[in-house]
Amino acid sequence: MTLLRELAAFVTNANAFDLPQLDRDILRRHAADAVVGRIVGARAQEGAALTNIFGTGQSPEAFAGLAGLVRLTEMDDIHIASTTTPSSVAVPIALALASSTGCQPQTIESAIYVGTELLVRFGKAMDGARAISRGFWPTRSAATLAACATAARIQGLTEDETHEALSLAAIMTSGKSGRFNREPSGRWIVFSMAVANGLRCALAARNGFNGSSMPPDAAWIASSLGTEFDGDKLTRSLGQRSVYPELSLKPYGTARQCLSAAEAMRELVADGLDPMTIKKISIRVPTDHVSMISQKLDPKIRASSFVSVAAQVATAAVAPSELYDVERTNVLANAEIFRLAQLCEIVGDPGLDAIFPNVWAAQLDVLTLTGAFNCRVDEPVGSPKNRMNDIQLAEKAQAMLGRIGQAHRANDIIELSKSAFSDIRSAEALCSIFVAG
């Protein structure tokens, strides 16, 4: 069986109902988290600009724009070893398409499952955690294939039709991504277009269009990407166990590469460190992360407050509530955050490299007027070994939605997600909330 034939069989036949209860609980929590992200993302200036480009309604582009809203919040989930953010693709496409076509709750859940599985496995196959430091964006590279798989399942494509759709999607797989350091960021355009391409591929196959007579295989994908690609990681044990137990949620908006350091600072402050006495902060991280998260905090660039580890650590020290603000208005205007960020040095730590890419740890060594403080965090809240429960997810949702005056919606969304994949009215309600925002 060829690579794409195996994927098509999985996409067409896999049933999320057969997953262990743990996996299904993770799936529905991540779905609820993505719904919150879509609502919050739409209220950001970049979110409004993205909607102006991709529009509203029921076109593939409009649905892809909703995925872009989730992704631009930096509050969405992540699989760290592949460095992919699967729920920013699979959940928006499943919920948006189901809202327009109508389908059973179990089909929605299974569509999210297959899209998530393909996206994460694709990221693993290209060694995403290391590829990102070489200019690749694993989620964007995998988004077309994952969106196509999700759409194919929602739309009820046959296995042969799904094979043709995935063939088209694989041909559109992209390699390196540009670097974006101005706003509004073209990063969200590139991402949303990759998702839209996947939807178009599924729609084309549904209307009788065929893929390549020689469907792409692992070698072809590697050549197209311009990097190594291990096709075995895409298909090994496919359908036998899911990637869900490996996924992480974030407790607030941040580049995940910065989270362990920010959480280390929050622990130190809770233990008595006075941020006003800090003289120097040494942030030790995996070497592969240094170049990405060493950028300076720029008052004109919202994204810098998420990707700069110095900015995240400084915010965690003096204004932790601002970590829940996607717009980051107060962070970018806070002189004390800038002062502390300038006291940070970021260095690669061979000791942390030994557990990378499966663990993204950070060590903080803080020198103050009164002495030295040290803290290492390996598994921050939301990681597989420190998983967020419903109460913690509700607290995150309330804090994120509260910044736009909609904290009251948090519990309703989370409660609705608990029955959305077994009850059709709940499914319809969750889909409606996602599309309407």
Kinemage of the C-alpha trace (Angstrom):
@kinemage 1
@onewidth
@group {chain A} dominant
@subgroup {mainchain}
@vectorlist {calphas} color= white
{ca met a 1} P 0.000 0.000 0.000
{ca thr a 2} L 1.383 3.427 -0.951
{ca leu a 3} L 1.876 6.216 1.582
{ca leu a 4} L -1.163 8.199 0.459
{ca arg a 5} L -3.331 5.092 0.146
{ca glu a 6} L -2.578 4.294 3.769
{ca leu a 7} L -3.387 7.858 4.806
{ca ala a 8} L -6.608 7.860 2.775
{ca ala a 9} L -7.778 4.636 4.414
{ca phe a 10} L -7.130 6.129 7.841
{ca val a 11} L -8.841 9.442 7.084
{ca thr a 12} L -11.907 7.688 5.713
{ca asn a 13} L -12.326 4.973 8.322
{ca ala a 14} L -10.765 6.046 11.635
{ca asn a 15} L -13.298 6.578 14.409
{ca ala a 16} L -12.552 8.846 17.344
{ca phe a 17} L -15.136 6.933 19.352
{ca asp a 18} L -12.637 4.043 19.482
{ca leu a 19} L -9.974 6.170 21.181
{ca pro a 20} L -9.251 5.756 24.903
{ca gln a 21} L -11.288 8.080 27.102
{ca leu a 22} L -8.161 10.048 28.006
{ca asp a 23} L -7.571 10.845 24.334
{ca arg a 24} L -11.163 11.913 23.792
{ca asp a 25} L -11.080 14.129 26.880
{ca ile a 26} L -7.956 15.823 25.543
{ca leu a 27} L -9.578 16.244 22.123
{ca arg a 28} L -12.655 18.007 23.471
{ca arg a 29} L -10.604 20.268 25.804
{ca his a 30} L -8.420 21.322 22.905
{ca ala a 31} L -11.516 21.931 20.799
{ca ala a 32} L -12.961 24.211 23.489
{ca asp a 33} L -9.629 26.018 23.735
{ca ala a 34} L -9.655 26.639 19.974
{ca val a 35} L -13.181 28.083 20.150
{ca val a 36} L -11.980 30.553 22.783
{ca gly a 37} L -8.990 31.382 20.587
{ca arg a 38} L -11.202 32.138 17.598
{ca ile a 39} L -13.320 34.558 19.659
{ca val a 40} L -10.310 36.312 21.157
{ca gly a 41} L -8.370 36.389 17.897
{ca ala a 42} L -11.177 38.160 16.061
{ca arg a 43} L -10.955 41.086 18.515
{ca ala a 44} L -7.243 41.672 17.892
{ca gln a 45} L -6.267 44.266 15.306
{ca glu a 46} L -4.462 41.660 13.230
{ca gly a 47} L -7.511 39.416 13.501
{ca ala a 48} L -9.775 42.113 12.123
{ca ala a 49} L -7.301 42.741 9.304
{ca leu a 50} L -7.183 39.020 8.513
{ca thr a 51} L -10.972 38.827 8.346
{ca asn a 52} L -10.971 41.753 5.912
{ca ile a 53} L -8.755 39.695 3.602
{ca phe a 54} L -10.403 36.284 3.881
{ca gly a 55} L -13.952 37.499 4.403
{ca thr a 56} L -16.901 35.863 6.094
{ca gly a 57} L -19.408 33.314 4.884
{ca gln a 58} L -18.962 29.728 3.766
{ca ser a 59} L -16.081 29.823 1.312
{ca pro a 60} L -12.875 27.827 1.882
{ca glu a 61} L -11.051 31.115 2.298
{ca ala a 62} L -13.447 32.349 4.989
{ca phe a 63} L -13.088 29.089 6.916
{ca ala a 64} L -9.314 29.249 6.559
{ca gly a 65} L -9.409 32.778 7.940
{ca leu a 66} L -11.077 31.417 11.081
{ca ala a 67} L -8.131 29.051 11.472
{ca gly a 68} L -5.842 32.047 11.154
{ca leu a 69} L -7.692 33.782 14.000
{ca val a 70} L -6.955 30.860 16.299
{ca arg a 71} L -3.288 30.684 15.309
{ca leu a 72} L -2.490 34.388 15.678
{ca thr a 73} L -3.439 34.382 19.363
{ca glu a 74} L -0.420 32.232 20.289
{ca met a 75} L -2.695 30.659 22.925
{ca asp a 76} L -3.397 27.534 20.880
{ca asp a 77} L -2.169 24.027 21.599
{ca ile a 78} L 1.094 22.464 20.466
{ca his a 79} L 2.873 19.171 19.997
{ca ile a 80} L 6.383 20.118 20.996
{ca ala a 81} L 8.455 17.330 19.410
{ca ser a 82} L 6.956 18.116 15.990
{ca thr a 83} L 6.493 21.826 16.783
{ca thr a 84} L 3.044 21.808 15.235
{ca thr a 85} L -0.144 23.457 16.456
{ca pro a 86} L -2.773 20.955 15.297
{ca ser a 87} L -5.964 22.390 16.776
{ca ser a 88} L -5.425 25.648 14.899
{ca val a 89} L -6.168 23.676 11.718
{ca ala a 90} L -8.266 20.614 12.509
{ca val a 91} L -10.751 22.172 14.938
{ca pro a 92} L -11.622 25.303 12.900
{ca ile a 93} L -12.094 23.362 9.682
{ca ala a 94} L -14.208 20.624 11.278
{ca leu a 95} L -16.470 23.038 13.162
{ca ala a 96} L -16.783 25.555 10.327
{ca leu a 97} L -17.552 22.965 7.647
{ca ala a 98} L -19.987 21.121 9.913
{ca ser a 99} L -21.829 24.378 10.538
{ca ser a 100} L -22.512 24.727 6.815
{ca thr a 101} L -22.998 21.124 5.725
{ca gly a 102} L -24.383 19.493 8.855
{ca cys a 103} L -23.094 16.130 10.053
{ca gln a 104} L -23.215 13.821 13.021
{ca pro a 105} L -21.283 14.713 16.197
{ca gln a 106} L -19.191 11.561 15.859
{ca thr a 107} L -18.136 12.630 12.370
{ca ile a 108} L -17.005 16.021 13.656
{ca glu a 109} L -14.955 14.380 16.394
{ca ser a 110} L -13.397 11.926 13.943
{ca ala a 111} L -12.594 14.705 11.481
{ca ile a 112} L -10.755 16.610 14.207
{ca tyr a 113} L -8.941 13.408 15.124
{ca val a 114} L -7.700 12.553 11.618
{ca gly a 115} L -6.660 16.141 10.865
{ca thr a 116} L -4.764 16.394 14.135
{ca glu a 117} L -3.087 13.031 13.611
{ca leu a 118} L -1.838 13.854 10.109
{ca leu a 119} L -0.608 17.305 11.040
{ca val a 120} L 1.411 16.135 14.042
{ca arg a 121} L 2.785 13.080 12.276
{ca phe a 122} L 3.850 15.211 9.319
{ca gly a 123} L 5.693 17.512 11.702
{ca lys a 124} L 7.407 14.537 13.294
{ca ala a 125} L 8.415 13.214 9.878
{ca met a 126} L 10.205 16.479 9.055
{ca asp a 127} L 11.770 16.716 12.552
{ca gly a 128} L 9.850 19.904 13.153
{ca ala a 129} L 11.451 20.874 16.473
{ca arg a 130} L 14.823 21.190 14.739
{ca ala a 131} L 13.555 22.219 11.308
{ca ile a 132} L 12.000 25.384 12.700
{ca ser a 133} L 15.435 26.770 13.566
{ca arg a 134} L 16.412 26.302 9.902
{ca gly a 135} L 13.597 28.504 8.617
{ca phe a 136} L 10.779 25.956 8.288
{ca trp a 137} L 7.334 26.372 9.785
{ca pro a 138} L 6.131 22.802 10.351
{ca thr a 139} L 2.486 23.717 10.935
{ca arg a 140} L 2.329 25.664 7.706
{ca ser a 141} L 4.082 22.830 5.835
{ca ala a 142} L 1.538 20.293 7.129
{ca ala a 143} L -1.546 22.524 7.131
{ca thr a 144} L -2.667 21.824 3.575
{ca leu a 145} L -2.606 18.049 4.048
{ca ala a 146} L -4.273 18.232 7.482
{ca ala a 147} L -6.997 20.653 6.378
{ca cys a 148} L -7.668 18.458 3.364
{ca ala a 149} L -7.999 15.358 5.550
{ca thr a 150} L -10.351 17.113 7.971
{ca ala a 151} L -12.518 18.439 5.149
{ca ala a 152} L -12.599 15.090 3.358
{ca arg a 153} L -13.955 13.397 6.462
{ca ile a 154} L -16.574 16.065 7.178
{ca gln a 155} L -17.754 16.025 3.560
{ca gly a 156} L -17.967 12.234 3.428
{ca leu a 157} L -15.523 11.631 0.605
{ca thr a 158} L -14.958 8.028 -0.378
{ca glu a 159} L -11.569 6.459 0.191
{ca asp a 160} L -10.702 6.867 -3.506
{ca glu a 161} L -11.810 10.506 -3.495
{ca thr a 162} L -9.828 11.121 -0.312
{ca his a 163} L -6.753 9.605 -1.954
{ca glu a 164} L -7.056 12.012 -4.871
{ca ala a 165} L -7.598 14.947 -2.514
{ca leu a 166} L -4.536 14.058 -0.423
{ca ser a 167} L -2.499 13.670 -3.592
{ca leu a 168} L -3.343 17.238 -4.578
{ca ala a 169} L -2.662 18.465 -1.055
{ca ala a 170} L 0.732 16.748 -0.884
{ca ile a 171} L 1.735 18.425 -4.140
{ca met a 172} L 0.980 21.798 -2.530
{ca thr a 173} L 3.150 21.076 0.502
{ca ser a 174} L 5.523 23.975 1.115
{ca gly a 175} L 9.017 24.159 2.509
{ca lys a 176} L 10.689 27.135 4.132
{ca ser a 177} L 8.652 30.063 5.350
{ca gly a 178} L 9.675 33.689 5.284
{ca arg a 179} L 10.534 35.690 8.371
{ca phe a 180} L 7.959 38.258 9.387
{ca asn a 181} L 8.824 41.121 11.738
{ca arg a 182} L 6.304 43.800 10.781
{ca glu a 183} L 2.583 44.109 11.413
{ca pro a 184} L 0.019 43.236 10.352
{ca ser a 185} L 2.057 40.093 9.788
{ca gly a 186} L 1.963 38.238 6.494
{ca arg a 187} L 2.597 35.121 8.586
{ca trp a 188} L -1.143 34.734 9.129
{ca ile a 189} L -1.831 35.191 5.407
{ca val a 190} L 0.635 32.432 4.523
{ca phe a 191} L -0.845 30.107 7.131
{ca ser a 192} L -4.470 30.740 6.197
{ca met a 193} L -3.752 30.276 2.496
{ca ala a 194} L -2.138 26.903 3.225
{ca val a 195} L -5.326 25.870 5.053
{ca ala a 196} L -7.542 27.173 2.250
{ca asn a 197} L -5.547 25.149 -0.275
{ca gly a 198} L -6.341 22.000 1.677
{ca leu a 199} L -10.051 22.780 1.610
{ca arg a 200} L -9.908 23.412 -2.126
{ca cys a 201} L -8.166 20.067 -2.659
{ca ala a 202} L -10.978 18.214 -0.876
{ca leu a 203} L -13.597 20.183 -2.811
{ca ala a 204} L -11.845 19.400 -6.100
{ca ala a 205} L -11.796 15.661 -5.401
{ca arg a 206} L -15.436 15.789 -4.379
{ca asn a 207} L -16.184 17.270 -7.796
{ca gly a 208} L -14.297 14.585 -9.698
{ca phe a 209} L -10.846 16.102 -10.107
{ca asn a 210} L -7.944 13.686 -9.880
{ca gly a 211} L -4.550 13.895 -8.243
{ca ser a 212} L -1.237 12.879 -9.740
{ca ser a 213} L -1.062 9.554 -11.582
{ca met a 214} L 2.142 9.028 -9.592
{ca pro a 215} L 1.076 10.173 -6.112
{ca pro a 216} L 3.775 11.826 -3.988
{ca asp a 217} L 5.710 9.511 -1.692
{ca ala a 218} L 8.069 10.309 1.181
{ca ala a 219} L 11.021 10.929 -1.140
{ca trp a 220} L 8.925 13.279 -3.257
{ca ile a 221} L 7.755 15.209 -0.193
{ca ala a 222} L 11.335 15.483 1.095
{ca ser a 223} L 12.448 16.900 -2.244
{ca ser a 224} L 9.542 19.356 -2.276
{ca leu a 225} L 10.189 20.507 1.289
{ca gly a 226} L 13.933 20.738 0.887
{ca thr a 227} L 14.607 18.806 4.088
{ca glu a 228} L 14.689 15.227 5.329
{ca phe a 229} L 11.316 13.525 5.630
{ca asp a 230} L 10.803 10.166 7.328
{ca gly a 231} L 7.624 8.732 5.862
{ca asp a 232} L 7.617 5.917 8.407
{ca lys a 233} L 6.861 8.467 11.143
{ca leu a 234} L 3.807 9.521 9.172
{ca thr a 235} L 2.292 6.036 9.070
{ca arg a 236} L 3.821 3.942 11.874
{ca ser a 237} L 1.046 2.608 14.166
{ca leu a 238} L -1.428 4.866 12.380
{ca gly a 239} L -4.849 4.239 13.857
{ca gln a 240} L -3.474 2.081 16.667
{ca arg a 241} L -2.718 4.920 19.064
{ca ser a 242} L -3.236 8.652 18.772
{ca val a 243} L -0.971 11.648 19.319
{ca tyr a 244} L -3.398 13.248 21.785
{ca pro a 245} L -1.555 12.195 24.987
{ca glu a 246} L 1.522 13.971 23.571
{ca leu a 247} L -0.207 17.341 23.037
{ca ser a 248} L 0.216 20.397 25.242
{ca leu a 249} L -2.077 23.297 26.047
{ca lys a 250} L -0.685 26.717 26.914
{ca pro a 251} L -1.901 28.485 30.065
{ca tyr a 252} L -1.835 31.858 28.224
{ca gly a 253} L -0.593 33.401 24.997
{ca thr a 254} L 3.078 32.657 24.398
{ca ala a 255} L 5.495 31.048 22.030
{ca arg a 256} L 5.820 27.627 23.664
{ca gln a 257} L 9.614 27.956 23.511
{ca cys a 258} L 9.276 30.760 26.105
{ca leu a 259} L 6.777 29.120 28.436
{ca ser a 260} L 9.084 27.205 30.769
{ca ala a 261} L 11.152 30.332 31.417
{ca ala a 262} L 8.057 32.468 32.052
{ca glu a 263} L 6.683 29.855 34.450
{ca ala a 264} L 10.040 29.695 36.238
{ca met a 265} L 9.831 33.442 36.854
{ca arg a 266} L 6.272 33.144 38.133
{ca glu a 267} L 7.428 30.483 40.590
{ca leu a 268} L 10.300 32.662 41.806
{ca val a 269} L 8.021 35.654 42.365
{ca ala a 270} L 5.572 33.432 44.239
{ca asp a 271} L 8.470 32.304 46.428
{ca gly a 272} L 9.374 35.880 47.353
{ca leu a 273} L 11.574 37.330 44.616
{ca asp a 274} L 11.040 41.106 44.331
{ca pro a 275} L 11.228 42.080 40.630
{ca met a 276} L 12.310 45.617 41.587
{ca thr a 277} L 15.573 44.221 43.031
{ca ile a 278} L 16.647 42.271 39.941
{ca lys a 279} L 20.118 43.080 38.581
{ca lys a 280} L 20.532 40.303 36.003
{ca ile a 281} L 18.582 37.353 34.583
{ca ser a 282} L 20.238 34.401 32.883
{ca ile a 283} L 17.805 32.282 30.849
{ca arg a 284} L 19.109 28.856 29.889
{ca val a 285} L 17.179 27.069 27.137
{ca pro a 286} L 17.747 24.327 24.546
{ca thr a 287} L 20.347 25.509 22.048
{ca asp a 288} L 17.945 25.127 19.100
{ca his a 289} L 15.678 27.750 20.673
{ca val a 290} L 18.238 30.484 21.279
{ca ser a 291} L 18.136 32.210 17.897
{ca met a 292} L 14.345 32.193 17.746
{ca ile a 293} L 13.567 33.580 21.205
{ca ser a 294} L 16.495 35.994 21.637
{ca gln a 295} L 14.851 38.796 19.685
{ca lys a 296} L 14.235 42.099 21.400
{ca leu a 297} L 10.879 43.343 22.605
{ca asp a 298} L 9.692 45.903 20.049
{ca pro a 299} L 6.971 48.362 21.156
{ca lys a 300} L 5.617 48.454 17.609
{ca ile a 301} L 5.340 44.697 17.113
{ca arg a 302} L 2.781 42.686 19.080
{ca ala a 303} L 4.363 39.377 18.113
{ca ser a 304} L 7.655 40.307 19.743
{ca ser a 305} L 5.977 40.138 23.156
{ca phe a 306} L 5.158 36.468 22.529
{ca val a 307} L 8.390 35.311 20.883
{ca ser a 308} L 10.941 37.229 22.968
{ca val a 309} L 11.708 35.079 25.999
{ca ala a 310} L 13.085 38.152 27.775
{ca ala a 311} L 9.745 39.898 27.242
{ca gln a 312} L 7.768 36.913 28.514
{ca val a 313} L 9.954 36.542 31.596
{ca ala a 314} L 9.751 40.267 32.347
{ca thr a 315} L 5.973 40.271 31.898
{ca ala a 316} L 5.649 37.244 34.163
{ca ala a 317} L 7.648 39.118 36.801
{ca val a 318} L 5.888 42.485 36.915
{ca ala a 319} L 2.527 42.147 35.127
{ca pro a 320} L 1.526 38.468 34.872
{ca ser a 321} L -2.123 39.257 34.198
{ca glu a 322} L -1.055 40.843 30.910
{ca leu a 323} L -0.002 37.421 29.628
{ca tyr a 324} L -3.702 36.822 28.953
{ca asp a 325} L -4.054 39.839 26.663
{ca val a 326} L -3.665 38.832 23.018
{ca glu a 327} L -3.328 42.455 21.933
{ca arg a 328} L -0.512 43.097 24.477
{ca thr a 329} L -1.255 46.819 24.579
{ca asn a 330} L -0.121 47.324 28.169
{ca val a 331} L 2.940 45.103 27.778
{ca leu a 332} L 4.217 47.155 24.856
{ca ala a 333} L 3.755 50.367 26.871
{ca asn a 334} L 5.254 49.143 30.156
{ca ala a 335} L 8.655 50.697 30.877
{ca glu a 336} L 9.409 48.258 33.696
{ca ile a 337} L 8.910 45.274 31.388
{ca phe a 338} L 11.366 46.797 28.923
{ca arg a 339} L 13.858 47.471 31.722
{ca leu a 340} L 13.768 43.894 32.963
{ca ala a 341} L 13.886 42.478 29.431
{ca gln a 342} L 17.144 44.343 28.857
{ca leu a 343} L 18.672 42.632 31.901
{ca cys a 344} L 18.201 39.175 30.357
{ca glu a 345} L 20.805 37.039 28.652
{ca ile a 346} L 19.738 33.921 26.746
{ca val a 347} L 22.125 30.999 26.437
{ca gly a 348} L 21.939 27.469 25.104
{ca asp a 349} L 22.365 24.751 27.703
{ca pro a 350} L 23.824 21.370 26.639
{ca gly a 351} L 22.153 19.799 29.659
{ca leu a 352} L 18.734 20.857 28.354
{ca asp a 353} L 19.700 19.723 24.850
{ca ala a 354} L 19.927 16.172 26.189
{ca ile a 355} L 16.160 16.011 26.764
{ca phe a 356} L 15.207 18.055 23.680
{ca pro a 357} L 12.995 17.846 21.575
{ca asn a 358} L 10.598 15.896 23.788
{ca val a 359} L 11.028 18.281 26.722
{ca trp a 360} L 11.440 22.060 26.374
{ca ala a 361} L 12.940 23.018 29.714
{ca ala a 362} L 14.344 26.313 30.978
{ca gln a 363} L 16.616 27.326 33.843
{ca leu a 364} L 16.446 30.820 35.350
{ca asp a 365} L 19.344 32.203 37.364
{ca val a 366} L 18.374 35.584 38.781
{ca leu a 367} L 20.782 37.921 40.572
{ca thr a 368} L 19.129 40.506 42.848
{ca leu a 369} L 20.233 43.123 45.338
{ca thr a 370} L 19.530 40.633 48.119
{ca gly a 371} L 20.964 37.453 46.629
{ca ala a 372} L 20.573 34.813 43.915
{ca phe a 373} L 17.428 32.925 42.915
{ca asn a 374} L 17.285 29.827 40.731
{ca cys a 375} L 14.452 27.840 39.204
{ca arg a 376} L 14.219 25.170 36.519
{ca val a 377} L 10.952 24.155 34.856
{ca asp a 378} L 10.780 21.053 32.677
{ca glu a 379} L 7.035 20.437 32.464
{ca pro a 380} L 5.095 23.716 32.696
{ca val a 381} L 1.355 23.659 33.224
{ca gly a 382} L -0.399 22.296 30.148
{ca ser a 383} L 2.346 19.839 29.186
{ca pro a 384} L 1.594 16.104 28.979
{ca lys a 385} L 3.014 15.427 32.450
{ca asn a 386} L 1.312 18.481 33.946
{ca arg a 387} L -1.948 18.430 32.045
{ca met a 388} L -4.605 21.126 32.411
{ca asn a 389} L -7.933 19.928 33.791
{ca asp a 390} L -11.351 21.457 33.172
{ca ile a 391} L -11.003 23.882 36.076
{ca gln a 392} L -7.655 25.174 34.837
{ca leu a 393} L -8.955 25.390 31.276
{ca ala a 394} L -11.943 27.396 32.501
{ca glu a 395} L -9.615 29.754 34.376
{ca lys a 396} L -7.570 30.293 31.233
{ca ala a 397} L -10.679 30.829 29.116
{ca gln a 398} L -12.120 33.308 31.622
{ca ala a 399} L -8.866 35.255 31.750
{ca met a 400} L -8.450 35.366 27.954
{ca leu a 401} L -12.096 36.189 27.250
{ca gly a 402} L -12.165 38.610 30.162
{ca arg a 403} L -9.732 40.861 28.320
{ca ile a 404} L -12.444 41.460 25.722
{ca gly a 405} L -15.292 41.633 28.241
{ca gln a 406} L -16.639 38.126 27.605
{ca ala a 407} L -15.454 36.087 30.581
{ca his a 408} L -19.035 34.917 31.137
{ca arg a 409} L -18.841 32.741 28.000
{ca ala a 410} L -15.978 30.555 29.217
{ca asn a 411} L -17.888 27.984 31.276
{ca asp a 412} L -20.615 27.668 28.653
{ca ile a 413} L -18.081 26.821 25.931
{ca ile a 414} L -16.300 24.241 28.063
{ca glu a 415} L -19.527 22.631 29.240
{ca leu a 416} L -20.851 22.529 25.684
{ca ser a 417} L -17.705 20.787 24.469
{ca lys a 418} L -18.363 17.917 26.887
{ca ser a 419} L -21.454 16.844 24.937
{ca ala a 420} L -20.714 18.279 21.491
{ca phe a 421} L -19.379 14.978 20.147
{ca ser a 422} L -22.274 12.861 21.361
{ca asp a 423} L -25.318 15.136 21.098
{ca ile a 424} L -26.300 16.775 17.829
{ca arg a 425} L -27.830 19.886 19.426
{ca ser a 426} L -24.658 20.510 21.395
{ca ala a 427} L -22.600 19.941 18.259
{ca glu a 428} L -24.670 22.438 16.313
{ca ala a 429} L -24.422 24.963 19.137
{ca leu a 430} L -20.626 24.661 19.385
{ca cys a 431} L -20.244 24.969 15.620
{ca ser a 432} L -22.495 28.024 15.614
{ca ile a 433} L -20.506 29.710 18.388
{ca phe a 434} L -17.273 29.026 16.549
{ca val a 435} L -18.444 30.498 13.259
{ca ala a 436} L -20.289 33.474 14.766
{ca gly a 437} L -17.545 34.318 17.257
